[in-house]
Every structure is written in structure tokens, then in C-alpha cells.
């Protein structure tokens, strides 16, 4: 997801790396103030106290997947404490503070729409027969920060092929869980809940597009989108919808959460394009979390050799 105000800059963006890596003490000292700011005027006192995160479970029989990068991994601590997941709050530390109360078992994913084999799958049944792969992908956010994460998952195409979409299905729509009792950010109108996203069918079928169920060899932490999320590495991070409960095949471009919120700033395609600035900040450079200096942003987040052909003939300034 994204932030909606350019002034929302974490201490990690402006302090030396040594201090940033010790930011747990900073977060512990300032977390109360951060939540107060995020929900000012919206009854922050009604937020339940933070709950400890559920223990992650090791994922066995995971093989190395294709397309991965050999770049240095972002430390696990950063991947799990610096998150955009507005369902738990708008501050980067809110998801790790509040997501522990989310119950992810049992979990059902509805697959419906223009397909020959719609079904409601328990997560365990959806995973049966799937060969889990570790894929080290870059994650690039519109706010000009990035990570390198060892995701564990399987191609979304496997699910699409199982559902057998009809010839009328041109897009795939996704919906996040809506459960305000356990996702306190949903009690406030930061976005139009539930969170929704979508891909064109050829994007969804591309072998780079995966459904992730883990990272760093274990099941996903709640704050990172447990128990199942999308990962589309050549697009900005908000396209990779978390905690999915529905996958639908549709004939028209589906609504997406941030495009509904502000279509002038957040387009449907949302491909990483350093030549097209966000209206309020540049996308030409990014800061890898854990590094002090910024680096040049790569077209399609560095995956141009694999995906550029999907957009041949399209004006990527118009279809941003």
C-alpha cells in the first residue's frame, strides 16, 4: 500500500544507518505518539492493546525458484516491522504492533466469476499439490523505498488454470479480508474497505506473478499478509494485495483500492516507471531499507527483460 501524505517520513529515512538499525528502541519510545497521530480525531483510544504475533511455522520441501535476484537480502527484522498494511494502521510500525490478533486459521479463498470450476477452497486444499518455491524478489514502494525479500510461494497461474476461466475473462480481481474486530485500521475510513486489487489476465498468468505463503523459509507473519498474498515484483508494492479471501474472473477492468481513492495519483497498472513521477515526489531514485544512500530506480523494477513485452504499444505515461 501507500501513504497519503508526503510528510510521513520515518526516522530511518533521515538518520545514519547505524542508528536506523537500532530503531527498535526508537519505536518503543515513540509508538504511542505514532498511533495517536495516525488516528487523530478517530478515537485512537478504542484501539485494542498490541498483541504478540503468532509463531511462524517452517515450510518444508521448498525449492529455489526461477527469476530470483542475487542481491543482498533485506534483514528479516526490517521486512517484518516496516510495513504498509492500512488494515492495521497507517504508521509503518502499526502492522507489527496490531496484526498479532488476526486469526488466520481456518482460512478460505473463494474463487468465482467467469470460470468453469468455481470453488471455496480451504487454504490447505488450495496448497495441495503445489510445489513451493523460494523466489528472491525486489519490492518497490511508491514512497521511494525498496526491499529484497525471499518469498515462498507458487505461480498464480496454477490457481487460474485449476479454475479454468472462460474466454470472456479478461481480468483477475482480488479481495482482502474484511474483519474490523481483528483489523483495527478497518474501523476508520483510511480507504474504502475491503481492499481490492486487480491484474490483466496476461499479467496474472505471467510466471513472475506468485501467491506467497511465506518468507525466509517460514509461513508469512500476519503483518506481511498472512496467510496468503499476491506478489507482482515489477509493480509498486500496493498491487501485491495481502490476506486474500477472494479471486474473481471478470470481463472488465476491476476497481482497485488506491485507484478508487485517488485515480490521479495511482493508476490501475502501477508498473515501476522511474520516468513517471508521483505527483508529489520523484520516482527516479529509491532507498533500499537498511542502506543510507539512494540508488537509481530500475524500469519495471529490474524485470523489464521478462515483462516489457506485455506492454508493447502502450503509452506507459498514460497507462501508469
C-alpha positions as CSV (number, residue, x, y, z in Angstrom):
1,X,0.0,0.0,0.0
2,X,0.9,3.7,0.1
3,X,1.0,6.6,2.4
4,X,-1.2,9.6,1.5
5,X,1.0,12.4,2.9
6,X,4.5,13.3,1.8
7,X,5.5,14.4,5.2
8,X,5.1,10.9,6.6
9,X,8.9,10.2,6.8
10,X,10.2,7.7,9.2
11,X,13.4,8.3,11.2
12,X,15.0,5.6,9.2
13,X,14.8,7.9,6.1
14,X,16.9,10.6,7.6
15,X,19.2,9.1,10.3
16,X,22.6,7.3,9.7
17,X,22.3,3.6,9.1
18,X,23.8,2.6,12.4
19,X,21.0,4.5,14.3
20,X,18.4,3.2,11.9
21,X,19.3,-0.5,12.5
22,X,18.8,0.1,16.2
23,X,15.4,1.7,15.7
24,X,13.5,-0.8,17.9
25,X,14.3,1.5,20.9
26,X,13.1,4.5,18.9
27,X,9.8,2.7,18.0
28,X,9.3,1.5,21.6
29,X,9.7,5.1,22.9
30,X,7.6,6.8,20.3
31,X,5.0,4.2,19.3
32,X,2.2,5.7,21.4
33,X,2.7,9.0,19.7
34,X,2.8,7.4,16.3
35,X,-0.6,5.7,16.7
36,X,-2.1,8.9,18.2
37,X,-1.1,10.8,15.1
38,X,-2.2,8.1,12.7
39,X,-5.7,8.0,14.2
40,X,-6.0,11.6,15.4
41,X,-9.7,12.5,15.8
42,X,-10.8,9.0,15.0
43,X,-10.9,7.6,18.5
44,X,-7.4,6.1,18.9
45,X,-8.2,5.2,22.5
46,X,-10.5,2.5,21.1
47,X,-7.6,0.5,19.6
48,X,-7.0,-2.7,21.4
49,X,-3.7,-3.2,23.0
50,X,-1.0,-4.7,20.8
51,X,-1.0,-8.5,20.7
52,X,2.1,-10.7,20.2
53,X,2.4,-12.1,16.7
54,X,1.7,-15.8,16.2
55,X,4.7,-18.0,15.9
56,X,5.7,-18.7,12.3
57,X,5.9,-22.3,11.1
58,X,8.8,-23.7,9.0
59,X,7.9,-24.5,5.4
60,X,9.4,-27.8,4.3
61,X,10.3,-29.0,0.8
62,X,10.9,-25.5,-0.7
63,X,13.0,-25.4,-3.8
64,X,14.8,-22.5,-5.4
65,X,12.5,-20.8,-7.9
66,X,13.4,-19.1,-11.2
67,X,13.8,-15.4,-11.8
68,X,15.3,-14.5,-8.4
69,X,17.9,-11.8,-7.8
70,X,21.2,-12.4,-6.1
71,X,21.1,-9.0,-4.3
72,X,21.6,-8.7,-0.6
73,X,18.5,-9.7,1.3
74,X,16.7,-7.1,3.5
75,X,17.1,-8.2,7.1
76,X,14.1,-10.2,8.5
77,X,13.6,-7.6,11.2
78,X,13.1,-4.9,8.7
79,X,10.8,-7.0,6.5
80,X,8.5,-7.7,9.5
81,X,8.5,-4.3,11.2
82,X,8.4,-1.7,8.4
83,X,5.2,-2.4,6.6
84,X,2.3,-0.8,4.7
85,X,-0.9,-2.6,5.8
86,X,-3.5,0.0,6.5
87,X,-5.9,-2.6,7.8
88,X,-3.8,-2.4,11.0
89,X,-2.9,1.3,10.9
90,X,-1.2,3.9,8.8
91,X,2.1,4.0,10.5
92,X,4.8,1.7,9.3
93,X,5.1,0.1,12.8
94,X,1.3,-0.4,13.3
95,X,1.1,-3.7,11.4
96,X,3.7,-5.4,13.5
97,X,2.1,-4.0,16.7
98,X,-1.5,-4.9,16.0
99,X,-1.6,-7.8,13.5
100,X,-0.9,-10.5,16.1
101,X,-4.6,-10.8,16.9
102,X,-5.6,-11.7,13.4
103,X,-6.8,-15.3,13.3
104,X,-5.6,-17.0,10.1
105,X,-6.8,-20.5,10.7
106,X,-9.1,-21.7,9.3
107,X,-8.8,-19.7,6.1
108,X,-11.0,-19.9,2.9
109,X,-10.3,-18.4,-0.5
110,X,-13.4,-18.1,-2.8
111,X,-12.7,-18.5,-6.5
112,X,-15.6,-17.4,-8.7
113,X,-16.7,-15.3,-11.6
114,X,-16.2,-16.2,-15.3
115,X,-14.7,-19.7,-14.8
116,X,-15.8,-23.3,-15.3
117,X,-14.7,-24.5,-11.9
118,X,-15.6,-22.0,-9.1
119,X,-14.9,-23.2,-5.6
120,X,-14.4,-22.2,-2.0
121,X,-11.0,-23.6,-1.0
122,X,-9.7,-24.1,2.5
123,X,-6.1,-22.9,2.3
124,X,-4.8,-26.4,2.9
125,X,-6.7,-27.7,-0.1
126,X,-5.6,-24.8,-2.2
127,X,-2.0,-25.7,-1.4
128,X,-2.3,-29.4,-2.1
129,X,-0.1,-30.4,-5.0
130,X,1.7,-27.0,-5.1
131,X,5.4,-27.2,-5.4
132,X,6.6,-24.3,-3.1
133,X,9.4,-22.2,-4.4
134,X,11.7,-19.6,-2.8
135,X,11.9,-16.5,-5.1
136,X,14.1,-13.6,-4.1
137,X,12.2,-10.6,-5.4
138,X,12.6,-6.9,-5.1
139,X,9.7,-5.0,-3.6
140,X,9.4,-1.3,-4.6
141,X,7.0,1.1,-3.0
142,X,5.7,4.4,-4.4
143,X,7.1,6.1,-1.4
144,X,10.6,5.6,-2.9
145,X,11.8,2.8,-0.6
146,X,12.5,-0.8,-1.5
147,X,13.4,-4.2,-0.1
148,X,14.7,-7.6,-1.3
149,X,12.7,-10.4,0.2
150,X,13.0,-14.2,-0.1
151,X,9.3,-15.0,-0.7
152,X,8.0,-18.6,-0.6
153,X,5.0,-19.3,-2.9
154,X,3.8,-20.7,-6.2
155,X,2.7,-19.3,-9.5
156,X,-0.8,-17.7,-9.5
157,X,-1.2,-19.3,-12.9
158,X,-1.6,-22.7,-11.1
159,X,-4.8,-21.5,-9.5
160,X,-6.0,-19.8,-12.6
161,X,-5.6,-23.0,-14.6
162,X,-7.3,-25.0,-12.0
163,X,-10.3,-22.7,-12.1
164,X,-10.5,-22.8,-15.9
165,X,-11.6,-19.2,-16.7
166,X,-13.8,-18.8,-19.7
167,X,-12.8,-16.8,-22.9
168,X,-14.8,-13.8,-21.5
169,X,-12.5,-13.5,-18.5
170,X,-10.0,-10.6,-19.3
171,X,-9.0,-9.6,-15.7
172,X,-8.5,-11.2,-12.3
173,X,-9.9,-9.3,-9.3
174,X,-8.7,-9.9,-5.7
175,X,-10.3,-9.0,-2.3
176,X,-8.6,-8.7,1.1
177,X,-10.3,-10.0,4.3
178,X,-12.7,-7.5,6.0
179,X,-12.7,-8.1,9.7
180,X,-12.6,-4.9,11.7
181,X,-12.7,-6.8,15.0
182,X,-9.2,-8.0,14.4
183,X,-8.0,-5.4,11.8
184,X,-8.4,-2.2,13.7
185,X,-7.5,0.1,10.8
186,X,-10.7,-1.0,9.1
187,X,-12.7,0.8,11.7
188,X,-11.7,4.1,10.2
189,X,-12.2,5.4,6.6
190,X,-8.5,5.5,5.6
191,X,-9.6,3.6,2.5
192,X,-12.8,2.1,1.1
193,X,-12.8,-1.3,2.7
194,X,-12.3,-4.1,1.9
195,X,-9.1,-3.6,0.0
196,X,-9.4,-4.7,-3.7
197,X,-6.9,-5.1,-6.5
198,X,-6.7,-6.5,-10.0
199,X,-4.5,-7.6,-12.8
200,X,-5.0,-8.1,-16.6
201,X,-5.2,-11.8,-17.4
202,X,-1.8,-11.9,-19.1
203,X,-0.2,-10.2,-16.1
204,X,-1.8,-12.7,-13.7
205,X,-0.6,-15.6,-15.8
206,X,3.0,-14.4,-16.1
207,X,5.4,-16.8,-14.4
208,X,6.8,-13.9,-12.2
209,X,3.4,-13.5,-10.5
210,X,3.1,-15.6,-7.4
211,X,0.9,-16.3,-4.5
212,X,3.1,-16.1,-1.5
213,X,2.5,-18.1,1.7
214,X,5.9,-17.5,3.4
215,X,9.1,-15.6,3.6
216,X,12.5,-16.5,4.9
217,X,11.5,-20.2,4.8
218,X,8.6,-19.8,7.2
219,X,4.9,-19.0,7.0
220,X,4.0,-15.4,6.4
221,X,3.8,-13.1,9.5
222,X,0.4,-11.5,9.8
223,X,1.8,-8.1,9.2
224,X,3.2,-9.2,5.8
225,X,-0.1,-10.5,4.5
226,X,-0.7,-13.9,6.1
227,X,-1.7,-16.4,5.3
228,X,-1.7,-15.8,1.5
229,X,-0.9,-12.8,-0.6
230,X,-0.1,-11.7,-4.1
231,X,3.5,-10.7,-5.2
232,X,3.9,-8.9,-8.5
233,X,7.5,-7.8,-8.5
234,X,7.6,-5.4,-11.4
235,X,4.7,-3.3,-10.0
236,X,4.6,-1.0,-7.0
237,X,4.0,-2.8,-3.7
238,X,0.4,-1.8,-3.2
239,X,-0.6,-4.0,-6.2
240,X,0.6,-7.1,-4.2
241,X,-2.6,-7.4,-2.2
242,X,-2.4,-9.1,1.2
243,X,-4.6,-11.6,3.2
244,X,-6.6,-12.7,0.1
245,X,-10.1,-14.2,0.6
246,X,-11.5,-13.9,-2.9
247,X,-10.1,-14.3,-6.5
248,X,-12.7,-13.5,-9.2
249,X,-12.5,-13.7,-13.0
250,X,-14.2,-10.7,-14.7
251,X,-14.6,-9.3,-18.2
252,X,-13.9,-5.6,-17.3
253,X,-11.1,-3.8,-15.5
254,X,-11.9,-4.2,-11.8
255,X,-11.8,-1.4,-9.3
256,X,-8.6,-1.2,-7.2
257,X,-8.3,0.4,-3.8
258,X,-5.8,3.1,-4.4
259,X,-7.1,4.0,-7.8
260,X,-10.6,4.5,-6.2
261,X,-9.0,6.6,-3.5
262,X,-7.1,8.9,-5.9
263,X,-7.1,8.0,-9.6
264,X,-4.9,11.0,-10.4
265,X,-2.0,9.6,-8.4
266,X,-2.5,5.8,-8.5
267,X,-3.3,4.1,-11.8
268,X,-4.5,0.6,-12.5
269,X,-1.3,-0.7,-13.9
270,X,1.1,0.8,-11.4
271,X,4.3,-0.5,-13.1
272,X,7.5,0.7,-11.7
273,X,8.5,3.5,-14.0
274,X,11.2,5.9,-12.9
275,X,10.3,8.3,-15.8
276,X,6.9,9.0,-14.4
277,X,6.9,10.8,-11.0
278,X,4.2,10.5,-8.5
279,X,2.5,14.0,-8.5
280,X,4.0,14.7,-5.1
281,X,7.5,13.1,-5.3
282,X,10.1,11.7,-7.7
283,X,10.2,8.0,-8.6
284,X,13.7,8.3,-10.2
285,X,15.6,7.1,-7.2
286,X,14.9,4.8,-4.2
287,X,16.3,4.0,-0.8
288,X,16.8,0.3,-0.1
289,X,15.8,-0.3,3.5
290,X,19.0,-0.8,5.5
291,X,21.1,1.5,3.3
292,X,21.8,5.2,3.7
293,X,22.3,6.3,0.1
294,X,19.7,6.2,-2.6
295,X,20.0,4.3,-5.8
296,X,18.6,4.6,-9.3
297,X,15.1,3.1,-9.8
298,X,15.0,0.4,-12.5
299,X,12.3,0.3,-15.1
300,X,9.8,-2.4,-14.3
301,X,11.8,-2.7,-11.0
302,X,14.5,-4.5,-13.0
303,X,12.3,-7.1,-14.5
304,X,12.0,-5.5,-17.9
305,X,13.5,-8.4,-19.8
306,X,10.7,-10.6,-18.6
307,X,7.7,-8.3,-18.7
308,X,8.2,-5.4,-21.1
309,X,6.6,-7.3,-24.0
310,X,3.3,-7.3,-22.0
311,X,3.1,-3.5,-22.6
312,X,4.3,-3.2,-26.2
313,X,2.5,-0.3,-28.0
314,X,1.1,1.1,-24.7
315,X,1.8,4.7,-23.5
316,X,3.1,4.0,-20.1
317,X,2.8,7.6,-19.1
318,X,-1.0,7.4,-19.8
319,X,-1.5,3.9,-18.5
320,X,0.5,4.4,-15.3
